[in-house]
Amino acid sequence: MFSESAYGGRITREIEASLSVLKAENRRIEAELSAEELELTERRKTMEPAAFRVLAEAFDSKVQSTRSERLQKSEEIYQRFEEGRVEFLSASEPVLEQIMREAGASVILDRGNALLALPSADITDLAIGRVDAVLGEGKPAEDGSAD
């Protein structure tokens, strides 16, 4: 239901945009680090081993720090996706409760959790239509940015 709804579509587009920006940043940073590594390799030819070792360790520390920072940014984006899913489920709950009352149902199951169900029991399209009518795309990211 989430992935097919307007609300879920908006969140997915925002996350994809953020990931696209992150990937572009990662490529740029990787190119900068590669150039720095090549420069360091060239400098090695004219340096004392101890002096080179200091620079190499500093470069390695920089690479590790950068990797950690990029991983954290990626995790933050995926966290925003999960938060969006939770917000969607919370916001759509009243709509789903109304459908349950109308259908005389006592539970709504995810397709993946139903062992066996009649096709007529599938209210996914009905639920998506009503949730879209009530929630639309939901509210965009608060800061207006995708990253």
N, CA, C and O atoms as a GROMACS GRO file, in nm:
protein
  588
    1MET      N    1   0.082  -0.118   0.000
    1MET     CA    2   0.000   0.000   0.000
    1MET      C    3   0.087   0.125   0.000
    1MET      O    4   0.060   0.220  -0.074
    2PHE      N    5   0.190   0.127   0.081
    2PHE     CA    6   0.278   0.243   0.090
    2PHE      C    7   0.340   0.274  -0.046
    2PHE      O    8   0.334   0.388  -0.092
    3SER      N    9   0.399   0.174  -0.108
    3SER     CA   10   0.474   0.198  -0.233
    3SER      C   11   0.384   0.242  -0.348
    3SER      O   12   0.431   0.308  -0.440
    4GLU      N   13   0.257   0.205  -0.344
    4GLU     CA   14   0.165   0.240  -0.453
    4GLU      C   15   0.086   0.367  -0.425
    4GLU      O   16   0.013   0.415  -0.512
    5SER      N   17   0.099   0.422  -0.306
    5SER     CA   18   0.024   0.542  -0.271
    5SER      C   19   0.098   0.668  -0.317
    5SER      O   20   0.218   0.666  -0.340
    6ALA      N   21   0.023   0.777  -0.329
    6ALA     CA   22   0.084   0.906  -0.363
    6ALA      C   23   0.183   0.948  -0.254
    6ALA      O   24   0.290   1.001  -0.284
    7TYR      N   25   0.146   0.926  -0.130
    7TYR     CA   26   0.229   0.961  -0.015
    7TYR      C   27   0.362   0.883  -0.021
    7TYR      O   28   0.470   0.941  -0.010
    8GLY      N   29   0.350   0.753  -0.039
    8GLY     CA   30   0.471   0.670  -0.049
    8GLY      C   31   0.554   0.706  -0.171
    8GLY      O   32   0.677   0.703  -0.165
    9GLY      N   33   0.488   0.741  -0.280
    9GLY     CA   34   0.560   0.782  -0.400
    9GLY      C   35   0.641   0.908  -0.376
    9GLY      O   36   0.755   0.919  -0.422
   10ARG      N   37   0.582   1.004  -0.304
   10ARG     CA   38   0.655   1.127  -0.274
   10ARG      C   39   0.777   1.098  -0.188
   10ARG      O   40   0.887   1.148  -0.214
   11ILE      N   41   0.757   1.017  -0.086
   11ILE     CA   42   0.870   0.985   0.002
   11ILE      C   43   0.978   0.912  -0.077
   11ILE      O   44   1.097   0.940  -0.061
   12THR      N   45   0.938   0.819  -0.160
   12THR     CA   46   1.035   0.744  -0.241
   12THR      C   47   1.111   0.839  -0.333
   12THR      O   48   1.233   0.826  -0.347
   13ARG      N   49   1.043   0.934  -0.396
   13ARG     CA   50   1.111   1.031  -0.483
   13ARG      C   51   1.210   1.116  -0.404
   13ARG      O   52   1.322   1.141  -0.449
   14GLU      N   53   1.168   1.160  -0.284
   14GLU     CA   54   1.259   1.239  -0.201
   14GLU      C   55   1.384   1.160  -0.163
   14GLU      O   56   1.496   1.212  -0.168
   15ILE      N   57   1.365   1.034  -0.127
   15ILE     CA   58   1.478   0.951  -0.087
   15ILE      C   59   1.569   0.924  -0.207
   15ILE      O   60   1.691   0.931  -0.196
   16GLU      N   61   1.509   0.895  -0.321
   16GLU     CA   62   1.588   0.872  -0.442
   16GLU      C   63   1.669   0.996  -0.479
   16GLU      O   64   1.784   0.985  -0.521
   17ALA      N   65   1.610   1.113  -0.463
   17ALA     CA   66   1.682   1.238  -0.492
   17ALA      C   67   1.798   1.255  -0.394
   17ALA      O   68   1.908   1.293  -0.434
   18SER      N   69   1.774   1.227  -0.268
   18SER     CA   70   1.880   1.237  -0.167
   18SER      C   71   1.993   1.139  -0.197
   18SER      O   72   2.111   1.173  -0.186
   19LEU      N   73   1.956   1.017  -0.235
   19LEU     CA   74   2.058   0.917  -0.268
   19LEU      C   75   2.136   0.957  -0.392
   19LEU      O   76   2.256   0.932  -0.400
   20SER      N   77   2.069   1.018  -0.488
   20SER     CA   78   2.137   1.064  -0.609
   20SER      C   79   2.241   1.171  -0.575
   20SER      O   80   2.353   1.168  -0.626
   21VAL      N   81   2.202   1.264  -0.489
   21VAL     CA   82   2.295   1.369  -0.446
   21VAL      C   83   2.413   1.306  -0.372
   21VAL      O   84   2.528   1.342  -0.394
   22LEU      N   85   2.383   1.212  -0.283
   22LEU     CA   86   2.488   1.145  -0.206
   22LEU      C   87   2.585   1.071  -0.298
   22LEU      O   88   2.706   1.078  -0.279
   23LYS      N   89   2.532   1.001  -0.396
   23LYS     CA   90   2.617   0.927  -0.490
   23LYS      C   91   2.707   1.022  -0.569
   23LYS      O   92   2.825   0.993  -0.590
   24ALA      N   93   2.652   1.136  -0.611
   24ALA     CA   94   2.734   1.234  -0.684
   24ALA      C   95   2.844   1.289  -0.593
   24ALA      O   96   2.959   1.304  -0.636
   25GLU      N   97   2.810   1.318  -0.469
   25GLU     CA   98   2.911   1.365  -0.374
   25GLU      C   99   3.018   1.258  -0.354
   25GLU      O  100   3.137   1.288  -0.350
   26ASN      N  101   2.974   1.132  -0.341
   26ASN     CA  102   3.068   1.022  -0.320
   26ASN      C  103   3.165   1.010  -0.437
   26ASN      O  104   3.285   0.989  -0.418
   27ARG      N  105   3.113   1.022  -0.560
   27ARG     CA  106   3.200   1.014  -0.678
   27ARG      C  107   3.302   1.128  -0.678
   27ARG      O  108   3.419   1.107  -0.709
   28ARG      N  109   3.256   1.248  -0.644
   28ARG     CA  110   3.347   1.364  -0.640
   28ARG      C  111   3.455   1.343  -0.535
   28ARG      O  112   3.573   1.366  -0.561
   29ILE      N  113   3.415   1.300  -0.416
   29ILE     CA  114   3.510   1.278  -0.307
   29ILE      C  115   3.608   1.166  -0.344
   29ILE      O  116   3.728   1.176  -0.317
   30GLU      N  117   3.557   1.060  -0.406
   30GLU     CA  118   3.644   0.950  -0.448
   30GLU      C  119   3.749   0.998  -0.548
   30GLU      O  120   3.865   0.959  -0.540
   31ALA      N  121   3.708   1.084  -0.642
   31ALA     CA  122   3.803   1.137  -0.740
   31ALA      C  123   3.908   1.224  -0.670
   31ALA      O  124   4.027   1.217  -0.703
   32GLU      N  125   3.865   1.305  -0.574
   32GLU     CA  126   3.960   1.389  -0.500
   32GLU      C  127   4.059   1.304  -0.421
   32GLU      O  128   4.179   1.333  -0.420
   33LEU      N  129   4.009   1.200  -0.356
   33LEU     CA  130   4.098   1.113  -0.278
   33LEU      C  131   4.194   1.036  -0.368
   33LEU      O  132   4.310   1.015  -0.333
   34SER      N  133   4.146   0.994  -0.483
   34SER     CA  134   4.233   0.922  -0.577
   34SER      C  135   4.346   1.013  -0.625
   34SER      O  136   4.461   0.972  -0.635
   35ALA      N  137   4.310   1.138  -0.656
   35ALA     CA  138   4.413   1.234  -0.699
   35ALA      C  139   4.513   1.259  -0.587
   35ALA      O  140   4.634   1.268  -0.612
   36GLU      N  141   4.464   1.271  -0.466
   36GLU     CA  142   4.552   1.293  -0.351
   36GLU      C  143   4.644   1.172  -0.329
   36GLU      O  144   4.761   1.188  -0.295
   37GLU      N  145   4.589   1.054  -0.348
   37GLU     CA  146   4.669   0.932  -0.333
   37GLU      C  147   4.780   0.926  -0.438
   37GLU      O  148   4.893   0.890  -0.408
   38LEU      N  149   4.746   0.961  -0.562
   38LEU     CA  150   4.847   0.962  -0.668
   38LEU      C  151   4.958   1.063  -0.638
   38LEU      O  152   5.076   1.035  -0.658
   39GLU      N  153   4.918   1.179  -0.590
   39GLU     CA  154   5.016   1.282  -0.554
   39GLU      C  155   5.106   1.232  -0.441
   39GLU      O  156   5.228   1.254  -0.444
   40LEU      N  157   5.048   1.166  -0.344
   40LEU     CA  158   5.124   1.113  -0.232
   40LEU      C  159   5.222   1.005  -0.281
   40LEU      O  160   5.336   0.999  -0.236
   41THR      N  161   5.176   0.922  -0.373
   41THR     CA  162   5.262   0.818  -0.429
   41THR      C  163   5.381   0.879  -0.502
   41THR      O  164   5.493   0.829  -0.492
   42GLU      N  165   5.358   0.987  -0.575
   42GLU     CA  166   5.466   1.055  -0.644
   42GLU      C  167   5.564   1.119  -0.546
   42GLU      O  168   5.685   1.114  -0.566
   43ARG      N  169   5.511   1.177  -0.442
   43ARG     CA  170   5.597   1.242  -0.342
   43ARG      C  171   5.683   1.141  -0.268
   43ARG      O  172   5.791   1.174  -0.220
   44ARG      N  173   5.637   1.019  -0.259
   44ARG     CA  174   5.709   0.914  -0.187
   44ARG      C  175   5.850   0.895  -0.244
   44ARG      O  176   5.944   0.867  -0.170
   45LYS      N  177   5.863   0.912  -0.374
   45LYS     CA  178   5.992   0.892  -0.442
   45LYS      C  179   6.100   0.987  -0.390
   45LYS      O  180   6.219   0.955  -0.396
   46THR      N  181   6.058   1.103  -0.340
   46THR     CA  182   6.156   1.204  -0.298
   46THR      C  183   6.158   1.228  -0.147
   46THR      O  184   6.221   1.322  -0.099
   47MET      N  185   6.089   1.143  -0.073
   47MET     CA  186   6.077   1.166   0.071
   47MET      C  187   6.151   1.058   0.150
   47MET      O  188   6.175   0.947   0.102
   48GLU      N  189   6.185   1.097   0.271
   48GLU     CA  190   6.239   1.001   0.366
   48GLU      C  191   6.125   0.908   0.407
   48GLU      O  192   6.011   0.953   0.416
   49PRO      N  193   6.152   0.781   0.431
   49PRO     CA  194   6.046   0.686   0.468
   49PRO      C  195   5.965   0.730   0.591
   49PRO      O  196   5.843   0.714   0.593
   50ALA      N  197   6.030   0.782   0.692
   50ALA     CA  198   5.958   0.823   0.813
   50ALA      C  199   5.863   0.938   0.784
   50ALA      O  200   5.750   0.941   0.834
   51ALA      N  201   5.907   1.033   0.704
   51ALA     CA  202   5.823   1.148   0.670
   51ALA      C  203   5.705   1.102   0.583
   51ALA      O  204   5.593   1.149   0.600
   52PHE      N  205   5.732   1.011   0.491
   52PHE     CA  206   5.624   0.959   0.407
   52PHE      C  207   5.522   0.883   0.491
   52PHE      O  208   5.401   0.896   0.470
   53ARG      N  209   5.571   0.805   0.585
   53ARG     CA  210   5.482   0.726   0.670
   53ARG      C  211   5.384   0.817   0.746
   53ARG      O  212   5.267   0.782   0.760
   54VAL      N  213   5.430   0.932   0.793
   54VAL     CA  214   5.344   1.027   0.862
   54VAL      C  215   5.233   1.076   0.768
   54VAL      O  216   5.116   1.080   0.806
   55LEU      N  217   5.271   1.112   0.646
   55LEU     CA  218   5.172   1.158   0.548
   55LEU      C  219   5.076   1.046   0.509
   55LEU      O  220   4.955   1.069   0.495
   56ALA      N  221   5.129   0.926   0.491
   56ALA     CA  222   5.045   0.812   0.453
   56ALA      C  223   4.944   0.780   0.562
   56ALA      O  224   4.829   0.749   0.534
   57GLU      N  225   4.988   0.786   0.687
   57GLU     CA  226   4.896   0.759   0.799
   57GLU      C  227   4.788   0.867   0.808
   57GLU      O  228   4.672   0.837   0.836
   58ALA      N  229   4.826   0.991   0.784
   58ALA     CA  230   4.729   1.100   0.786
   58ALA      C  231   4.627   1.083   0.673
   58ALA      O  232   4.508   1.106   0.692
   59PHE      N  233   4.675   1.041   0.555
   59PHE     CA  234   4.585   1.018   0.443
   59PHE      C  235   4.491   0.902   0.473
   59PHE      O  236   4.371   0.910   0.445
   60ASP      N  237   4.544   0.795   0.530
   60ASP     CA  238   4.461   0.680   0.564
   60ASP      C  239   4.353   0.719   0.666
   60ASP      O  240   4.239   0.676   0.655
   61SER      N  241   4.391   0.800   0.762
   61SER     CA  242   4.295   0.847   0.862
   61SER      C  243   4.186   0.931   0.796
   61SER      O  244   4.068   0.918   0.830
   62LYS      N  245   4.224   1.014   0.702
   62LYS     CA  246   4.128   1.097   0.629
   62LYS      C  247   4.031   1.008   0.549
   62LYS      O  248   3.910   1.034   0.548
   63VAL      N  249   4.083   0.905   0.484
   63VAL     CA  250   3.998   0.814   0.406
   63VAL      C  251   3.900   0.742   0.499
   63VAL      O  252   3.781   0.732   0.467
   64GLN      N  253   3.949   0.694   0.611
   64GLN     CA  254   3.860   0.622   0.705
   64GLN      C  255   3.752   0.714   0.760
   64GLN      O  256   3.637   0.674   0.772
   65SER      N  257   3.789   0.836   0.793
   65SER     CA  258   3.694   0.934   0.843
   65SER      C  259   3.589   0.967   0.737
   65SER      O  260   3.470   0.977   0.767
   66THR      N  261   3.633   0.983   0.614
   66THR     CA  262   3.542   1.013   0.504
   66THR      C  263   3.446   0.897   0.482
   66THR      O  264   3.326   0.920   0.463
   67ARG      N  265   3.495   0.775   0.484
   67ARG     CA  266   3.408   0.658   0.467
   67ARG      C  267   3.302   0.653   0.576
   67ARG      O  268   3.185   0.627   0.550
   68SER      N  269   3.344   0.678   0.698
   68SER     CA  270   3.251   0.677   0.811
   68SER      C  271   3.144   0.785   0.795
   68SER      O  272   3.026   0.759   0.819
   69GLU      N  273   3.183   0.903   0.755
   69GLU     CA  274   3.091   1.014   0.735
   69GLU      C  275   2.991   0.982   0.623
   69GLU      O  276   2.872   1.010   0.636
   70ARG      N  277   3.038   0.924   0.513
   70ARG     CA  278   2.951   0.892   0.400
   70ARG      C  279   2.853   0.780   0.439
   70ARG      O  280   2.737   0.784   0.399
   71LEU      N  281   2.899   0.685   0.515
   71LEU     CA  282   2.811   0.578   0.562
   71LEU      C  283   2.703   0.634   0.652
   71LEU      O  284   2.587   0.594   0.643
   72GLN      N  285   2.740   0.726   0.739
   72GLN     CA  286   2.644   0.788   0.828
   72GLN      C  287   2.538   0.864   0.749
   72GLN      O  288   2.419   0.857   0.781
   73LYS      N  289   2.579   0.936   0.646
   73LYS     CA  290   2.483   1.010   0.564
   73LYS      C  291   2.387   0.913   0.495
   73LYS      O  292   2.266   0.939   0.487
   74SER      N  293   2.439   0.803   0.445
   74SER     CA  294   2.355   0.702   0.381
   74SER      C  295   2.254   0.645   0.480
   74SER      O  296   2.136   0.631   0.447
   75GLU      N  297   2.300   0.613   0.599
   75GLU     CA  298   2.210   0.560   0.702
   75GLU      C  299   2.103   0.661   0.741
   75GLU      O  300   1.990   0.623   0.769
   76GLU      N  301   2.138   0.789   0.743
   76GLU     CA  302   2.041   0.894   0.776
   76GLU      C  303   1.931   0.899   0.669
   76GLU      O  304   1.814   0.919   0.702
   77ILE      N  305   1.968   0.882   0.544
   77ILE     CA  306   1.870   0.884   0.436
   77ILE      C  307   1.775   0.765   0.451
   77ILE      O  308   1.654   0.781   0.440
   78TYR      N  309   1.830   0.647   0.474
   78TYR     CA  310   1.744   0.530   0.491
   78TYR      C  311   1.658   0.542   0.617
   78TYR      O  312   1.546   0.490   0.620
   79GLN      N  313   1.708   0.607   0.719
   79GLN     CA  314   1.629   0.630   0.840
   79GLN      C  315   1.511   0.721   0.808
   79GLN      O  316   1.400   0.698   0.856
   80ARG      N  317   1.534   0.824   0.726
   80ARG     CA  318   1.424   0.913   0.686
   80ARG      C  319   1.318   0.834   0.609
   80ARG      O  320   1.199   0.862   0.623
   81PHE      N  321   1.360   0.738   0.528
   81PHE     CA  322   1.264   0.655   0.455
   81PHE      C  323   1.178   0.576   0.552
   81PHE      O  324   1.055   0.572   0.539
   82GLU      N  325   1.242   0.513   0.649
   82GLU     CA  326   1.166   0.435   0.748
   82GLU      C  327   1.073   0.524   0.829
   82GLU      O  328   0.960   0.484   0.858
   83GLU      N  329   1.119   0.642   0.866
   83GLU     CA  330   1.034   0.736   0.939
   83GLU      C  331   0.913   0.776   0.854
   83GLU      O  332   0.803   0.791   0.906
   84GLY      N  333   0.935   0.792   0.724
   84GLY     CA  334   0.825   0.825   0.634
   84GLY      C  335   0.722   0.714   0.626
   84GLY      O  336   0.602   0.741   0.621
   85ARG      N  337   0.769   0.590   0.626
   85ARG     CA  338   0.677   0.475   0.624
   85ARG      C  339   0.593   0.473   0.753
   85ARG      O  340   0.472   0.450   0.748
   86VAL      N  341   0.658   0.497   0.865
   86VAL     CA  342   0.586   0.497   0.993
   86VAL      C  343   0.484   0.612   0.995
   86VAL      O  344   0.370   0.592   1.039
   87GLU      N  345   0.523   0.730   0.948
   87GLU     CA  346   0.430   0.844   0.943
   87GLU      C  347   0.311   0.810   0.854
   87GLU      O  348   0.197   0.842   0.888
   88PHE      N  349   0.337   0.746   0.740
   88PHE     CA  350   0.230   0.708   0.648
   88PHE      C  351   0.133   0.613   0.715
   88PHE      O  352   0.012   0.632   0.707
   89LEU      N  353   0.185   0.512   0.780
   89LEU     CA  354   0.096   0.415   0.845
   89LEU      C  355   0.013   0.482   0.954
   89LEU      O  356  -0.106   0.452   0.969
   90SER      N  357   0.073   0.570   1.028
   90SER     CA  358   0.000   0.640   1.133
   90SER      C  359  -0.108   0.730   1.073
   90SER      O  360  -0.221   0.733   1.121
   91ALA      N  361  -0.073   0.803   0.969
   91ALA     CA  362  -0.168   0.896   0.908
   91ALA      C  363  -0.281   0.822   0.836
   91ALA      O  364  -0.393   0.872   0.829
   92SER      N  365  -0.253   0.704   0.784
   92SER     CA  366  -0.354   0.629   0.709
   92SER      C  367  -0.442   0.543   0.801
   92SER      O  368  -0.543   0.488   0.755
   93GLU      N  369  -0.406   0.530   0.925
   93GLU     CA  370  -0.481   0.445   1.018
   93GLU      C  371  -0.631   0.479   1.025
   93GLU      O  372  -0.713   0.388   1.020
   94PRO      N  373  -0.669   0.607   1.037
   94PRO     CA  374  -0.813   0.635   1.043
   94PRO      C  375  -0.887   0.592   0.916
   94PRO      O  376  -1.001   0.544   0.923
   95VAL      N  377  -0.824   0.607   0.801
   95VAL     CA  378  -0.886   0.565   0.675
   95VAL      C  379  -0.904   0.414   0.674
   95VAL      O  380  -1.010   0.364   0.635
   96LEU      N  381  -0.803   0.342   0.717
   96LEU     CA  382  -0.810   0.196   0.720
   96LEU      C  383  -0.914   0.149   0.822
   96LEU      O  384  -0.984   0.051   0.798
   97GLU      N  385  -0.923   0.217   0.934
   97GLU     CA  386  -1.025   0.180   1.034
   97GLU      C  387  -1.165   0.198   0.977
   97GLU      O  388  -1.253   0.116   1.003
   98GLN      N  389  -1.187   0.303   0.900
   98GLN     CA  390  -1.318   0.326   0.837
   98GLN      C  391  -1.349   0.213   0.738
   98GLN      O  392  -1.462   0.164   0.734
   99ILE      N  393  -1.252   0.173   0.660
   99ILE     CA  394  -1.272   0.063   0.566
   99ILE      C  395  -1.305  -0.065   0.642
   99ILE      O  396  -1.392  -0.141   0.600
  100MET      N  397  -1.236  -0.089   0.752
  100MET     CA  398  -1.264  -0.208   0.833
  100MET      C  399  -1.408  -0.207   0.885
  100MET      O  400  -1.478  -0.308   0.879
  101ARG      N  401  -1.451  -0.091   0.935
  101ARG     CA  402  -1.589  -0.081   0.984
  101ARG      C  403  -1.689  -0.108   0.873
  101ARG      O  404  -1.786  -0.181   0.893
  102GLU      N  405  -1.665  -0.051   0.756
  102GLU     CA  406  -1.755  -0.070   0.643
  102GLU      C  407  -1.761  -0.216   0.599
  102GLU      O  408  -1.867  -0.267   0.560
  103ALA      N  409  -1.645  -0.283   0.605
  103ALA     CA  410  -1.637  -0.422   0.558
  103ALA      C  411  -1.672  -0.521   0.668
  103ALA      O  412  -1.686  -0.640   0.641
  104GLY      N  413  -1.686  -0.474   0.791
  104GLY     CA  414  -1.712  -0.564   0.903
  104GLY      C  415  -1.590  -0.650   0.934
  104GLY      O  416  -1.604  -0.762   0.984
  105ALA      N  417  -1.474  -0.599   0.904
  105ALA     CA  418  -1.350  -0.673   0.927
  105ALA      C  419  -1.294  -0.643   1.066
  105ALA      O  420  -1.318  -0.536   1.122
  106SER      N  421  -1.222  -0.737   1.119
  106SER     CA  422  -1.160  -0.716   1.249
  106SER      C  423  -1.008  -0.703   1.238
  106SER      O  424  -0.940  -0.674   1.336
  107VAL      N  425  -0.956  -0.726   1.118
  107VAL     CA  426  -0.812  -0.718   1.099
  107VAL      C  427  -0.783  -0.689   0.952
  107VAL      O  428  -0.858  -0.730   0.863
  108ILE      N  429  -0.674  -0.620   0.926
  108ILE     CA  430  -0.622  -0.602   0.791
  108ILE      C  431  -0.483  -0.663   0.790
  108ILE      O  432  -0.398  -0.630   0.874
  109LEU      N  433  -0.460  -0.752   0.695
  109LEU     CA  434  -0.331  -0.819   0.685
  109LEU      C  435  -0.256  -0.771   0.562
  109LEU      O  436  -0.316  -0.737   0.460
  110ASP      N  437  -0.127  -0.768   0.573
  110ASP     CA  438  -0.040  -0.747   0.459
  110ASP      C  439  -0.042  -0.873   0.374
  110ASP      O  440  -0.047  -0.984   0.428
  111ARG      N  441  -0.039  -0.858   0.243
  111ARG     CA  442  -0.041  -0.975   0.155
  111ARG      C  443   0.063  -1.079   0.194
  111ARG      O  444   0.037  -1.199   0.188
  112GLY      N  445   0.178  -1.033   0.233
  112GLY     CA  446   0.287  -1.124   0.268
  112GLY      C  447   0.262  -1.202   0.396
  112GLY      O  448   0.328  -1.303   0.421
  113ASN      N  449   0.166  -1.157   0.475
  113ASN     CA  450   0.136  -1.225   0.601
  113ASN      C  451   0.012  -1.313   0.595
  113ASN      O  452  -0.021  -1.380   0.693
  114ALA      N  453  -0.056  -1.314   0.483
  114ALA     CA  454  -0.178  -1.395   0.469
  114ALA      C  455  -0.140  -1.531   0.410
  114ALA      O  456  -0.076  -1.538   0.305
  115LEU      N  457  -0.180  -1.635   0.477
  115LEU     CA  458  -0.153  -1.770   0.428
  115LEU      C  459  -0.238  -1.800   0.306
  115LEU      O  460  -0.190  -1.855   0.207
  116LEU      N  461  -0.365  -1.763   0.312
  116LEU     CA  462  -0.457  -1.786   0.203
  116LEU      C  463  -0.566  -1.680   0.213
  116LEU      O  464  -0.617  -1.652   0.322
  117ALA      N  465  -0.604  -1.621   0.098
  117ALA     CA  466  -0.708  -1.519   0.099
  117ALA      C  467  -0.779  -1.520  -0.036
  117ALA      O  468  -0.719  -1.546  -0.140
  118LEU      N  469  -0.906  -1.491  -0.032
  118LEU     CA  470  -0.983  -1.477  -0.154
  118LEU      C  471  -0.946  -1.343  -0.219
  118LEU      O  472  -0.923  -1.245  -0.148
  119PRO      N  473  -0.940  -1.339  -0.351
  119PRO     CA  474  -0.909  -1.211  -0.417
  119PRO      C  475  -1.005  -1.099  -0.376
  119PRO      O  476  -0.965  -0.983  -0.370
  120SER      N  477  -1.130  -1.134  -0.347
  120SER     CA  478  -1.227  -1.031  -0.307
  120SER      C  479  -1.194  -0.972  -0.170
  120SER      O  480  -1.245  -0.865  -0.136
  121ALA      N  481  -1.110  -1.038  -0.094
  121ALA     CA  482  -1.072  -0.988   0.038
  121ALA      C  483  -0.962  -0.884   0.028
  121ALA      O  484  -0.932  -0.816   0.127
  122ASP      N  485  -0.901  -0.870  -0.089
  122ASP     CA  486  -0.790  -0.776  -0.107
  122ASP      C  487  -0.846  -0.635  -0.124
  122ASP      O  488  -0.908  -0.604  -0.226
  123ILE      N  489  -0.823  -0.551  -0.026
  123ILE     CA  490  -0.873  -0.413  -0.029
  123ILE      C  491  -0.762  -0.313  -0.058
  123ILE      O  492  -0.779  -0.193  -0.036
  124THR      N  493  -0.649  -0.362  -0.108
  124THR     CA  494  -0.534  -0.274  -0.130
  124THR      C  495  -0.570  -0.155  -0.218
  124THR      O  496  -0.541  -0.041  -0.183
  125ASP      N  497  -0.631  -0.181  -0.334
  125ASP     CA  498  -0.663  -0.071  -0.426
  125ASP      C  499  -0.763   0.027  -0.364
  125ASP      O  500  -0.749   0.148  -0.379
  126LEU      N  501  -0.862  -0.026  -0.294
  126LEU     CA  502  -0.959   0.058  -0.224
  126LEU      C  503  -0.888   0.145  -0.120
  126LEU      O  504  -0.911   0.266  -0.111
  127ALA      N  505  -0.802   0.081  -0.041
  127ALA     CA  506  -0.730   0.154   0.064
  127ALA      C  507  -0.640   0.261   0.004
  127ALA      O  508  -0.636   0.373   0.054
  128ILE      N  509  -0.568   0.228  -0.102
  128ILE     CA  510  -0.479   0.326  -0.166
  128ILE      C  511  -0.561   0.444  -0.217
  128ILE      O  512  -0.524   0.560  -0.197
  129GLY      N  513  -0.672   0.415  -0.283
  129GLY     CA  514  -0.757   0.523  -0.335
  129GLY      C  515  -0.806   0.616  -0.226
  129GLY      O  516  -0.802   0.738  -0.241
  130ARG      N  517  -0.852   0.559  -0.117
  130ARG     CA  518  -0.903   0.642  -0.007
  130ARG      C  519  -0.792   0.716   0.065
  130ARG      O  520  -0.806   0.834   0.099
  131VAL      N  521  -0.681   0.648   0.088
  131VAL     CA  522  -0.568   0.715   0.155
  131VAL      C  523  -0.518   0.829   0.068
  131VAL      O  524  -0.489   0.937   0.119
  132ASP      N  525  -0.507   0.806  -0.063
  132ASP     CA  526  -0.464   0.913  -0.153
  132ASP      C  527  -0.562   1.030  -0.149
  132ASP      O  528  -0.521   1.146  -0.151
  133ALA      N  529  -0.691   0.999  -0.142
  133ALA     CA  530  -0.792   1.105  -0.138
  133ALA      C  531  -0.780   1.188  -0.010
  133ALA      O  532  -0.801   1.309  -0.012
  134VAL      N  533  -0.747   1.123   0.100
  134VAL     CA  534  -0.738   1.193   0.228
  134VAL      C  535  -0.601   1.257   0.249
  134VAL      O  536  -0.592   1.373   0.289
  135LEU      N  537  -0.494   1.182   0.221
  135LEU     CA  538  -0.359   1.229   0.252
  135LEU      C  539  -0.287   1.291   0.133
  135LEU      O  540  -0.198   1.374   0.151
  136GLY      N  541  -0.324   1.251   0.012
  136GLY     CA  542  -0.249   1.296  -0.106
  136GLY      C  543  -0.105   1.252  -0.095
  136GLY      O  544  -0.076   1.138  -0.058
  137GLU      N  545  -0.015   1.343  -0.127
  137GLU     CA  546   0.129   1.312  -0.118
  137GLU      C  547   0.184   1.338   0.022
  137GLU      O  548   0.304   1.318   0.045
  138GLY      N  549   0.100   1.383   0.114
  138GLY     CA  550   0.152   1.415   0.247
  138GLY      C  551   0.234   1.542   0.241
  138GLY      O  552   0.233   1.612   0.140
  139LYS      N  553   0.303   1.570   0.346
  139LYS     CA  554   0.384   1.693   0.347
  139LYS      C  555   0.526   1.660   0.304
  139LYS      O  556   0.581   1.558   0.344
  140PRO      N  557   0.585   1.746   0.221
  140PRO     CA  558   0.724   1.724   0.180
  140PRO      C  559   0.820   1.741   0.296
  140PRO      O  560   0.782   1.787   0.404
  141ALA      N  561   0.944   1.704   0.273
  141ALA     CA  562   1.047   1.717   0.376
  141ALA      C  563   1.044   1.860   0.430
  141ALA      O  564   1.028   1.956   0.355
  142GLU      N  565   1.059   1.872   0.562
  142GLU     CA  566   1.044   2.002   0.630
  142GLU      C  567   1.138   2.109   0.578
  142GLU      O  568   1.101   2.225   0.568
  143ASP      N  569   1.261   2.069   0.545
  143ASP     CA  570   1.358   2.170   0.500
  143ASP      C  571   1.346   2.197   0.351
  143ASP      O  572   1.419   2.280   0.297
  144GLY      N  573   1.253   2.126   0.283
  144GLY     CA  574   1.231   2.150   0.142
  144GLY      C  575   1.338   2.091   0.053
  144GLY      O  576   1.329   2.102  -0.070
  145SER      N  577   1.439   2.030   0.112
  145SER     CA  578   1.545   1.971   0.031
  145SER      C  579   1.530   1.821   0.027
  145SER      O  580   1.458   1.761   0.108
  146ALA      N  581   1.598   1.761  -0.069
  146ALA     CA  582   1.590   1.616  -0.084
  146ALA      C  583   1.707   1.546  -0.020
  146ALA      O  584   1.712   1.422  -0.018
  147ASP      N  585   1.802   1.620   0.033
  147ASP     CA  586   1.917   1.549   0.093
  147ASP      C  587   1.928   1.564   0.239
  147ASP      O  588   2.020   1.510   0.300
   0.00000   0.00000   0.00000
